[in-house]
Each structure stands twice: as structure tokens, then as C-alpha cells.
Amino acid sequence: MKMNLSKVHGKLIQLSRVSSENDSGKPSRIFTIRMLALMSINWAFLFGVTYGKYGWDVGEPISYLTALGVDLVAMAGIFNLEE
């Protein structure tokens, strides 16, 4: 059992070295940060519209439309990452 664990540990260390040398996760990390920023801006905008300026009657349809827009931008970004 101990022999198996040492082999697995050695393979894990080797894979971590390969993973740290490979920078393939960088575009997806940048994409994730951009999407989180876009969703935060969307949330702040909807909060201001709903509770600050117009109320729920105007804020609800805008929230559906902006959420759809954020989803479309995210899907377009995901498909661009695959190219």
C-alpha cells in the first residue's frame, strides 16, 4: 500500500510540473474574470433601476433582458475559446 502511494505521489508531482509549465488555463481564467465583472455591473445596474429609480415594474423586464444579454455574451465567449 505504501509503495502504491509513493508511486501515485510521484506521478502527481510530475503532473503538477507539467501543469504549471502549460499555460492553457490562462484564457479561461481571463474569460471567467471578465464574465464575473460583467455580471457584477449587471447586478449593480439592476439594483439601481429596481430600487433607486423606477421600481420593480420596470426593473423586472429589464432584468430578464439584461440577464439574457449576459448569457449570450458568455456563450459567444465560450465558443470563441474553443477555436
Residue frames relative to the residue before (quaternion, step in Angstrom):
aa qw qx qy qz dx dy dz
M 1.0000 0.0000 0.0000 0.0000 0.00 0.00 0.00
K 0.6673 0.4971 -0.3002 0.4664 3.56 0.93 -0.94
M 0.6196 0.5449 -0.3327 0.4566 3.57 1.09 -0.74
N 0.6437 0.5205 -0.3127 0.4659 3.59 1.00 -0.83
L 0.6623 0.5144 -0.3077 0.4495 3.57 0.91 -0.89
S 0.6594 0.4962 -0.3222 0.4639 3.58 0.97 -0.76
K 0.6233 0.5235 -0.3402 0.4709 3.60 1.08 -0.66
V 0.6599 0.4978 -0.2998 0.4763 3.56 0.95 -0.91
H 0.6385 0.5251 -0.3243 0.4598 3.58 0.98 -0.82
G 0.6472 0.5185 -0.3112 0.4642 3.58 0.98 -0.83
K 0.6578 0.4984 -0.3066 0.4743 3.58 0.99 -0.84
L 0.6402 0.5284 -0.3244 0.4536 3.58 1.01 -0.80
I 0.6463 0.5046 -0.3193 0.4751 3.57 0.98 -0.80
Q 0.6446 0.5128 -0.3213 0.4672 3.58 0.97 -0.82
L 0.6697 0.4904 -0.2990 0.4707 3.60 0.93 -0.85
S 0.6409 0.5180 -0.3402 0.4529 3.60 1.00 -0.69
R 0.6166 0.5288 -0.3452 0.4701 3.59 1.08 -0.64
V 0.6552 0.4968 -0.3054 0.4803 3.58 0.95 -0.89
S 0.6644 0.5130 -0.3009 0.4526 3.56 0.95 -0.86
S 0.6770 0.4766 -0.3084 0.4684 3.60 0.96 -0.74
E 0.6390 0.5113 -0.3286 0.4714 3.59 1.13 -0.56
N 0.6856 0.4478 -0.2676 0.5077 3.57 1.11 -0.70
D 0.1872 -0.8131 0.5458 0.0771 3.58 -0.72 1.06
S 0.2565 0.8141 -0.4910 0.1742 3.59 1.11 0.61
G 0.6362 0.5480 -0.3359 0.4267 3.61 1.14 -0.39
K 0.4872 0.7052 -0.4172 0.3022 3.58 1.23 -0.27
P 0.6715 0.4804 -0.3365 0.4530 3.68 0.80 -0.78
S 0.6673 0.4888 -0.3177 0.4635 3.59 0.96 -0.75
R 0.6150 0.5362 -0.3457 0.4633 3.58 1.11 -0.63
I 0.6480 0.5019 -0.3095 0.4821 3.58 0.97 -0.86
F 0.6393 0.5266 -0.3199 0.4600 3.58 0.98 -0.86
T 0.6550 0.5133 -0.3135 0.4573 3.59 0.93 -0.87
I 0.6525 0.5036 -0.3183 0.4683 3.59 0.93 -0.82
R 0.6537 0.5083 -0.3161 0.4631 3.59 0.96 -0.82
M 0.6664 0.4932 -0.3104 0.4652 3.58 0.93 -0.83
L 0.6358 0.5109 -0.3349 0.4718 3.60 1.00 -0.71
A 0.6366 0.5101 -0.3258 0.4780 3.59 1.03 -0.74
L 0.6563 0.5080 -0.3120 0.4625 3.59 0.94 -0.85
M 0.6652 0.4872 -0.3068 0.4755 3.59 0.96 -0.81
S 0.6317 0.5234 -0.3359 0.4628 3.61 1.05 -0.67
I 0.6440 0.4990 -0.3182 0.4848 3.57 0.99 -0.81
N 0.6267 0.5348 -0.3249 0.4644 3.57 1.02 -0.83
W 0.6647 0.5035 -0.3065 0.4590 3.58 0.89 -0.91
A 0.6647 0.4997 -0.3080 0.4621 3.59 0.90 -0.90
F 0.6398 0.5202 -0.3214 0.4655 3.59 0.98 -0.80
L 0.6857 0.4790 -0.2866 0.4671 3.58 0.88 -0.93
F 0.6143 0.5372 -0.3491 0.4607 3.57 1.03 -0.69
G 0.6720 0.4972 -0.2940 0.4634 3.57 0.93 -0.89
V 0.6672 0.4888 -0.3049 0.4722 3.58 0.95 -0.84
T 0.7252 0.4666 -0.2604 0.4342 3.57 0.78 -1.02
Y 0.8202 0.2659 -0.1262 0.4906 3.58 0.71 -1.00
G 0.7183 0.4691 -0.2628 0.4415 3.57 1.11 -0.47
K 0.8423 0.2492 -0.0871 0.4699 3.52 0.70 -1.05
Y 0.8684 0.1733 -0.0458 0.4624 3.60 0.42 -1.20
G 0.4898 -0.6535 0.4549 0.3552 3.59 0.97 -0.67
W 0.7346 -0.4617 0.2973 0.3985 3.51 -1.37 0.17
D 0.6057 0.5873 -0.3642 0.3944 3.62 1.00 -0.71
V 0.7175 0.3741 -0.2302 0.5405 3.58 1.07 -0.69
G 0.6637 0.5517 -0.3043 0.4032 3.59 0.98 -0.82
E 0.6296 0.5643 -0.3487 0.4044 3.60 1.02 -0.72
P 0.7020 0.4306 -0.3094 0.4754 3.67 0.70 -0.84
I 0.6214 0.5286 -0.3486 0.4614 3.58 1.06 -0.69
S 0.6360 0.5321 -0.3396 0.4439 3.59 1.00 -0.76
Y 0.6413 0.5105 -0.3326 0.4663 3.60 0.96 -0.76
L 0.6941 0.4835 -0.2830 0.4521 3.58 0.87 -0.93
T 0.6832 0.4625 -0.3069 0.4744 3.60 0.90 -0.79
A 0.6124 0.5275 -0.3575 0.4678 3.61 1.06 -0.63
L 0.6292 0.5168 -0.3289 0.4783 3.58 1.04 -0.73
G 0.6450 0.5232 -0.3153 0.4591 3.58 1.01 -0.79
V 0.6502 0.4989 -0.3155 0.4784 3.58 0.96 -0.84
D 0.6388 0.5203 -0.3272 0.4629 3.60 0.99 -0.78
L 0.6593 0.5059 -0.3131 0.4598 3.59 0.95 -0.83
V 0.6414 0.5054 -0.3247 0.4773 3.59 0.99 -0.79
A 0.6453 0.5172 -0.3189 0.4629 3.59 0.98 -0.81
M 0.6707 0.4899 -0.3097 0.4628 3.59 0.89 -0.87
A 0.6348 0.5147 -0.3316 0.4713 3.60 1.00 -0.78
G 0.6538 0.5090 -0.3104 0.4660 3.59 1.01 -0.77
I 0.6383 0.5207 -0.3298 0.4611 3.57 1.00 -0.78
F 0.6823 0.4741 -0.3011 0.4679 3.58 0.91 -0.84
N 0.6333 0.5168 -0.3335 0.4697 3.60 1.12 -0.55
L 0.6126 0.5559 -0.3535 0.4368 3.60 1.10 -0.58
E 0.6494 0.5442 -0.3171 0.4261 3.58 1.11 -0.66
E 0.6048 0.5891 -0.3580 0.3987 3.60 1.16 -0.43
